[in-house]
């Protein structure tokens, strides 16, 4: 999809239910894209994007859309239900 840089994320009806907060589940990672280069994988849960807690897919899409291409940000994820990791 042209102009799409972020990971494919679960819709609101497929939101993760995690003890650490809502977050969103990653459904797809484009090969060679920024998410894959940062180490994000399918089934990871994004719980924080650039210092903002993520409660649903709409929030993550909005924050991703506001981020200029090439900008380095921190993303906190729960990978395969293991402890939280911070990626750049």
HELIX and SHEET records of a PDB file:
HELIX    1   1 UNK A   12  UNK A   14  5                                   3    
HELIX    2   2 UNK A   34  UNK A   37  1                                   4    
HELIX    3   3 UNK A   57  UNK A   66  1                                  10    
SHEET    1   A 4 UNK A   8  UNK A   9  0                                        
SHEET    2   A 4 UNK A  24  UNK A  28 -1                                        
SHEET    3   A 4 UNK A  45  UNK A  49 -1                                        
SHEET    4   A 4 UNK A  52  UNK A  53 -1                                        
SHEET    1   B 5 UNK A   8  UNK A   9  0                                        
SHEET    2   B 5 UNK A  24  UNK A  28 -1                                        
SHEET    3   B 5 UNK A  45  UNK A  49 -1                                        
SHEET    4   B 5 UNK A  75  UNK A  78 -1                                        
SHEET    5   B 5 UNK A  84  UNK A  87 -1                                        
END                                                                             
